[in-house]
């Protein structure tokens, strides 16, 4: 278990040397500069974590990805601890930790700053404490479940789904006796109190997250998956050779006599899977629950492979897992130079499943979204610096999405640019500041639409990069004379998608 954790840390500290900031990372850096108790598309914890990293180490790529690397290590360790709590010995703990270490989905997720990298810590932390309560009967530990759940809600609202799954698991098993304990309700109250500031923020802003989710469903941006395709993508994301392990986890919790005591967690996973699949989500929404199944399956396989005649499988199968894991790792973990990756993917006939319906270039979205940002800012800076000195202070830079705006905010000071404005996600709430619209650089605009709003529209530059997402290849326009004050026009630029 500890060996897997050390390897996990080393891998993530090494990766990304030839790549750049992911789109969402640019946005989280912007949110960290505008700390609040909520944002249009996320709770506040990711911004606070990002801010802490910036204060400690700065905003370099290595700095902002250090906490995600630690979170990945924590996930490996918690999985091993859960396996131990389920009755597993060293083999079970090591096998469960190895499954987490090698899962391509986790390798990709843990290598970038996002809410998703921290989410499994709160699910697994809650599950581990529940197991401690089952073993010790110490009801005071529900306060720790409340703490983990409350922090999990400040990280991502999907913590509610897993918490509901746990509740169902308690109701359907003998652990329902915990409802008679005041410590259980105290833990629930603690979770509510921790989450309360974000809840108040959402009430004050009329629950923008719900509006955003409705817009995403309406525009059909996500790739829709049928049951079989969804299952196959989950299997690929967790590494195909771990399939017997996590299916064994379901067997352990529901069919094995040894797992009956811990069936609460089995129900929690099953209910969580059912709800998330019903919501037609992205594949990675289920990932935080898989380490629990890895732990249960590892304990099951440890008992099944205890006979001397089959003990050799204990060494052979993990060996095969390592070989396969290393072979597919470059598909989601940026450890190869980009040209080497392109050749490797072609030779191996491997591809990364699409999450959204965007046109792709030579790279999958997870990699393409890390290229072209500073080059884009440099192009915008050329337009900005070409303006008369007395016009620049009055010139706004309008971005179409938070990636473009975040890139301007991060790299812009180096090129003498002001912070960007945008109608996308929380940038809309940050508003147009003091700009009037008399002078605006518009990124990725359409001339015919801009001419309806401005007295003068000139194409000044074109942005492109051979590896970036095709949607980030666009024209840059310089616009003058907005036909109405920008403050009045601002509601029209709202873009919550």
Secondary structure, DSSP 8 states (H G I E B T S, - for coil): -HHHHHHHHHHHHHTTTT----HHHHHHHHHHTS--S-BTTB-SHHHHHHHHHHHHH-SSHHHHTHHHHHHHHHHHHHHHHHHHHTT--HHHHHHHHHHHHH-HHHHHHTTS-SHHHHHHHHHHHHHHHHHHHHHH--GGGHHHHHHHHHHHHHH-TTHHHHHHHHHHHHHTSGGGGGGG-HHHHHHHHHHHHHHHHHHHHHHHTT-HHHHHHHHHHHHT-B----HHHHHHHHHHHT-GGGHHHHHHHHHHHHT-GGGGGGHHHHHHHHHHHHHHHHTT--GGGGHHHHHHHHHHHHHHHHHHT-SGGGTTHHHHHHHHHHHHHHHHHTTTS--S-HHHHHHHHHHHT-----SB-----SS-HHHHTTSSHHHHHHHHHHHHHTS-HHHHTTEEEEESSHHHHHHHHHHGGGGT----EESBTHHHHH--TT--SSEEEEET--HHHHHHHEEEEEEEEEE--SSS-GGG-EEEEEEEEESS-HHHHGGGG-B--
